[in-house]
Structure formats: structure tokens, C-alpha cells
Amino acid sequence: MHDRDCLHRFLFEHYPIRGHIVHLDASWRALLEHREYPPVIRDTLGEAVAASVLLAATLKFDGTLSLQLKGQGPMHLMLAQCSDALGVRAVARYKEAEQYGRDLASLSGEGSLTVTVENEDLSQRYQGIVPLNGERLSECLRSYFESSEQLPTRLWLHADENGASGLLLQRLSDDSVQSRSAGGRLHEVNRAEIDDAWHRVQLLGDTLKPEELQTLSDRNILRRLFAEDDVRLFEPAPVFFRCRCSRDRVVGMLRALGPDEVRSVLAEQGHVEVRCDFCNRAYRFDSVDVEQLFSHAATPATDASERRH
């Protein structure tokens, strides 16, 4: 299907309002390939992945945007990440329960949701805390943007076993905004016009049904919502599943644990195996590998020595 696994940017020609639409299909299936989540946790994670893409696309940065939820509830950890290149990965940790609540607060046990943006070299880092005062992630993010000093932003999200989709609308700075009339003349757009337009497009966004967001093409979504507006749709950008795990990163983690702990695992199991939470890839180290890790002449392991199980 068209418009799958991509992000479309669009812009309102006469108002300082922009938007993004994202759909994850094959990338969503790849993310779930080694996981079987309860439906409500799966869908919440899918909404978080779609939201991470939409939010990352509003920024200019070289690094990763993360949405992380921590709490004491059934879903005590959820992490969705999107890189500046729109590579995504995500994982949720949960406890088995007979019944799961459908709102974020009950799923997390009144936990906290944090938005983190950090550069690849970790030299710059920004964090914002999202209050869990809505039933769905989109409502919580709406409150976050309304209470912060950031640009006013609305999101509409939907996810199920078939895919994850999202729509974002964002009001830009309206200083010195100009619009070109039908006759080609430029004229100033006053703040009242912009306020009315921003209010109107949000109301129209609220009419979009989840099944429409999931199944309609992006052009049809824009026609369905904003038929009376002049909206420019840009070329799509691909969205893909990407895990950043590597043997070198695992080597660094094992060295941080120290020789005593790593050797105790080796003595007990005959090998040391570290499995990635995101892609389920296994990194295995035998006794020779472990000794090399902690020798003074140890060098980062190469991809040629990787083993997958």
C-alpha cells in the first residue's frame, strides 16, 4: 500500500501551520517480530513509536529522540526511539495481569513519561516531563505542549497489530506572516486570522477516525480534513526499523561490569550471552573472549567474531 513506512510533511500556504503524517507497516512488523505483547500494551507502544517519529521530524538535530515511560504498574517500562534519519526501535516491559487498564496512568502505575532529545555524541541533551493526565498518549502530549514554552502541537495516534499511524499539526511562529492572495499579491495575516485557523484545523483533526488515519492515503487524509485550505504536500521520507546494538557496545557494557562479575557468569554458564532487548540479537562470549576483554592489550571485537544464536 502506498504511503506505508514513510513520513509526509505538509504546510498550510496561508497560515504558519505545518503538519506530518506517518505510517509504519513493515517497520512495525519488524519491531514486533520477536515480541508478543498484550494488545493494549502493543497498541500503546505503537502509538509511542508513531509519536516519536512525528516529534523527531519537527526538530533539526543529529541524534535520537526518546519517549520513555517508567512506573510501578503492569507496564513498568516503555521506550520508543527515533533517530534524525527516522530509524525507529522500541520495547516495553510488563507484568502479566488478568486485565490491563486502557489509560496510561493505570498501565504505568502513576509513572512518568519523559521526552529526551540527545545528540549522537551525547554532548547536548534536552529532557521534558510529560504529565500523565490523559487516557491516551496523544492527550498527554497535548497537555505537555500546552503547558510548556514549545510550539503549540497536536497529535492523533492509532496502532494495532497491523500498523501504527499518526498525524501531527503544529503552529509555527506567526511573526510577520505573509500570505499570497489569489491575485498574487502579498498581504499580512493578522493574529486573529491565525488563531481562528489554528482552532479550526484542530477541530477538523478531531473528526479524523482511527480507521481513516490507518487506511486512507495521505493525500486523501488532507483532502478529507482540509479541503478548503491550500496545503502543500512534500515528498515522503522513509521510516524504517533500525537497532543500534553492536558487539562493540556490548563489549563496553561488559567491561563496565568488571572482570569478577563477568567471570562469575562464565563459570556458572560456560559462556556469557547478552541479548538485545530491541532486536533479540544475541552476542556470545566464550572463555577466550572474556579473557581478551580484560587483558591490557584488549581491542574492540570485530564484526567477524560476532555470533548470532
URFENTA-V446631 format. One record per helix or strand of 2 or more residues. SS is the DSSP state (~ for helix, > for strand). FROM is the first residue (numbers start at 1). TO is the last residue. Records with the same first field share a line. If there is no record, write none. Layout:
SS: FROM-TO + FROM-TO
//
This chain:
>: 6-12 + 17-24 + 63-70 + 75-83 + 87-94 + 112-119 + 125-130 + 153-160 + 163-171 + 178-180 + 186-188 + 231-233 + 237-238 + 240-241 + 272-275 + 282-285
~: 26-32 + 39-56 + 104-108 + 137-147 + 191-206 + 210-215 + 218-226 + 247-257 + 259-269 + 287-294 + 303-305
//
